[in-house]
C-alpha cells in the first residue's frame, strides 16, 4: 500500500467510521484476531448481506489483518472460484468504495470447503483448514460459525462441530455460533432448538441475529427515551391511548413461495421483529447498557405481555389478491409460482397485545405486518389521549386529531411529532402540524448497515442487540395462542394488492373508535 493510499484508508476508517468507539472518535471498535465460517454461503442472505458486510467491515479497518473467511457448501469450488463468487457479491452489494488493496488482503484468507452437513470427512477437512488458518492468518483459535441455513440443518451442523472438536476452543480462545431466524415454529420447537444449540455452545456463545435490532433508528429508541426528560413523564398509560407497530412491505413473495408457505407473516415478522420493538418501547430504564441489564428489562416486559381476547375481534389475517401496486397490476398470492392455492398461510397479520404493568395497564399495542401493502415502511406510532379539557369550540378543532409521536425505522429513518397549532388569522382555528426529524439531514455520518453492526458485535462478544433464548421463547408464548386460534378458525380474508390490508384489520380498531395510521 502506498503512503497516499494508507493515509486515505486511515482517514476513511478512523475519522469517518460509523462503528467507531463512542468514547473516543479516533479509536474504532476493531475486532481482535479471529475468523468466520459461513454455512449456507451460497444462499441469498450470504450473497446479498453477509459477504458485502464483511467486506465493508474490512474496508473500514474493523477486521483484523489477515481475517480468514471460510465458506462451506456443496459446490465443487476451488479457492479461486470462491474468491470470484465473493468478489461478485461484494461489487453488487457493498456500501463502501471498492479498493483493490483491501480486497486482495481479504481474499488472502478466503477458503472453501466442499461437503454436506452430514459429511464427517468434510467437517474433518474443515477442522484441519481452521487449524492451518490459525497459523497462516493469525486467527489465534477464535472462530465464529455463521449458520445461514434453515433450522432443520442446525442439528447436523452443531453435531458435526462438536464431533470434530471445532465447537471447543483452545485455552485463551473462543468459539461462537451466529444463528439466523426463524428461531423455531412455536414455543415448543424454539425450546427444543435452544436446547440443541446450548448442548454444544453455552448460551453466552450463542448470537441470534435479528437484523432489525441492528438498525440505527431502533437503537435510537433507547436514546430517545432515556436521554430526554421531555418524553419519559408522558411514556405511560396516563397519557398514551394506544401504540401501533407496523412493518409494511410493498412486495409479494417473489421466489420465496416455497419457504413462506407454512410460516406466514406472524411467524416471519411479528414473533421476532415487532415483539422486539414492543419490548424496547415498553421496557423500564436499565441500570446501564450492558447486555445483561438490557436483556433483563426486555424479559420483564415480555413476561408481562399477553394477547388480548376474543381473537375473532382482536386479531386479523389476510392473503393478498390481485390488484394495482402503484402503476403495476400484480397477481395475487394464489397465482404466485410455487404457492399452494389451498394454503391458509397469511401474508397479512395483525394482533392486539397488552402489558400487565403499572406503566402500561390499559394501553393496547396493535402490531401489524403484511405484504403487497400501500408502501414499504416500518414505524412505531404512540398515539396520545385527548386533553381532558378543551376550551375550544367544536368548529375550531375540526381538522385536529390526536397527538402522535412516530419513530420511523425504515426507509426514511427519523422521528415525527404531530400536534395542534393555531391557524394564522383572527379566529381560533386549530389544525395538526408535523415536526419532522430526519437522520440523514441531521447527521453527516453514514449509518452502518445492520449486518455490519451485528457481525462486528458478535466478533467483539457484545451481545446487547441479540435476543436470548428466554426472549425467543417468551415471544412465542405471546404469539402461540393467536396462531392456534387461526389454525382452527377458517381461512385468511383477502385484500387487494396495494391496499392496507383486510377489512377485519380496520374493524379491530374501529370498535374502539380508533383507526390505523396511514404512513
Helices and strands as residue ranges (DSSP letters): H 3-10, I 11-15, E 35-39, H 44-45, I 46-50, H 51-59, E 68-73, H 79-93, H 100-107, E 110-114, H 120-136, E 143-147, G 151-153, H 154-163, E 175-180, H 187-198, G 203-205, E 206-209, G 211-214, H 216-226, H 229-232, E 240-248, G 254-256, H 257-260, H 264-265, I 266-274, H 275-282, H 291-303, E 305-307, H 311-314, E 315-321, E 323-325, E 328-330, G 333-335, E 348-355, E 364-370, E 377-384, G 394-397, E 404-410, E 414-422, E 430-438, H 439-442, H 450-459, H 469-487, E 493-496, H 503-510
